[in-house]
Amino acid sequence: MTNTPSSSAMSATLAAPAAGGPWGLFGRRKSASKPPEETDAKRVQFNSRLLPYLFLAPQMAIIFVFFYWPSVQAIHSSFYLEDPFGFGSTFVGLANYTDVLKSGEYLGIARFTAVFTALVTFFSLAIGLLLAVKADGVIRGNATYKTLLIWVYAIAPPVAGLMGMMMFDQHIGPLVKFAAFFGWDLKVGLNYNDTAFAMIVVSVWKQIPYNFIFFLSGLQGIPVSVREAALMDCRSGFRRFWTVILPLLAPTAFFLLIINTTYALFDTFGVIDVMVKDKAANNPITLVYKVYMDGFRGNDLGGSSAQSVILMIIVFVLTIFQFRFIERRVHYN
Amino acid sequence: MAAINITNVSKIYAGGVEAVKSVSIDIADGEFIVLVGPSGCGKSTLLRMVAGLEAISKGTVEIGDRVINDVEPAERDIAMVFQNYALYPHMTVYNNLAYGLKNRGTPKAEIDARVAEAARMLEIEQYLSRKPRALSGGQRQRVAMGRAIVRKPAAFLFDEPLSNLDAKLRVSMRGEIKQLQKRLGTTSLYVTHDQLEAMTLADRLVVLNGGQIEQIGKPLDVYHTPASTFVASFIGSPAMNLLRGTRDGNQLHFGSQVLDLGRAPAFPGQVTVGIRAEDLRIATPGEQALTLKVDYIEELGAQRLVHGTIDGKKLTASLSPEIEIGETMPLTIAPERLHFFDADTGKRLAQPFAVSEGKRVERLEIAGA
């Protein structure tokens, strides 16, 4: 979650302290009269060397305590076999990794995770975009319309999972009845594919409002005159969308792609937990849920740590890939 | 290329606000028409209705004998240049120019040729592979012009295209637009709030006020015979002086000051008198004069604007810089240079000195009114 584009804006110029300047400890902003294209205008100069580090310290402390420290712990324990009852641990080298990577079950879950992530990311982005484009065109009562669409975002993931369970309940679930209408005997919790289907639907549903908000604000950031120019240059609304609107939304879409990938990989935990609780055996789960199962249910801290390290590497590689190969095609204005 | 006929066009917004009130303009093929007026006079709304960006509430717009009220903007055979350029930020200059042609299925070779021609005309050849953000304001404006030119449309629509440029660039671009339009001979409709821009560019001016046409005419005709006090004060810089006067026989009274017209003009006692600043001159000794109490002066180099009051009413005179400025100055004006407007309606009254011995009150027939 540290991949937000704003992180680049945090770069500050650390200037040498001005000799006894009247501004004392506090820095002053350089005049921002230059046009926004020039990155210079956003730079801040500090008169004290320590001050910028002091300002950064709380953020750094949080990152260190909640990210680096646990990561180091995880890497450390992934090389040990922990006693389930906490009576010491044995160094086993890469055995935890080889065990995991040789396990057919693990590879199956990895495959499902890939499919799950791809589908959830795709559908939540696509539907969010579609709704945003439609909402953008609504003139009358659009505030109500937008509020109704954003509402879902306020629901916590486990609650969303619970509501999803209700929708897919074998006896009272309206979606099960709906599926039955088409002759589909939907058995969530029993049938692997049906459960996967329900999991994807609930995860997508949960994420749509988030994407909707960002796409909508992105759409409203496109200058009206550019749309009007396109109106005169291109008759087909569909073609206008693909050639003008979508490219101008690309920065938003790229940001959302990363956020949604992370969401599908990690934040769907709550949804999955509610949907497969106590009957994970034959049901699809993602890699994160597997880490939790092995670590906290199976008490295999070493194996679980090895899995988290693998997951960390996957996300790392994925993010680098996204920035290297996809961001190049993004036009930032 | 085509004529544009705007017939009784109105724009009524939800809530009943009438932004444009039954406007009719006939634009000949190849003519350069400038719509000018203050903010909120409906000039942009009118242009946007022709462009198809606003629905036409009433009336019809024809481009080349085709009623285009319900035609899609892209099908109207027009091109528009926007105030803030409205270039596609993610496309190169080449693609910005080519986009409209590509969407119309123009063959690649022809697109290349047309873009090259427009780029050469506008001297933007070396920027074709750049994105708009790497261009200066003037260059962006040229690209926006280029985008209109390559389409070879029946008409150009300009929506205050020079407002975002600095003063110097504005003057040079103004000249270029005029030249380009003459060279291409494309019918043009141009919106501006800058009366100087309007004067210099237009074949014919359309002065709008409150959604209605005040006057249509050639720039100099509008300048020399403004149809109303509104036009008189809007067109020309400095604005025409407008003073309340009372006619008494041969004399025109401005409060305590008197100007002898030498002849009794045929209009009611109370009138609004219009005086162009440059028509005032220093009275020679013994000549009848209005006494101007000088407040301050503005140096323009070639002339000097003297601001002051006669009998408490503001007056501006444009004088040669050689003339010495005193605290008060005797000014005079040839009676035939005076403009007379109805004191109540502000409409122009017949020029009493152009009509031979005429005693009748006559309203000038005003084009479009």
Interface residues (C-beta under 8 A of the other chain):
Chain A: E37 P223 S225 V226 E228 A229 A230 L231 M232 D233 C234 R235 S236 R239 T243 V244 P247 L248 A250 H331 N333
Chain B: A51 G52 L53 E72 P73 A74 E75 R76 I78 A79 M80 F82 Q83 N84 Y85 A86 L87 Y88 P89 H90 Y99 G100 N103 K131 R133 R147
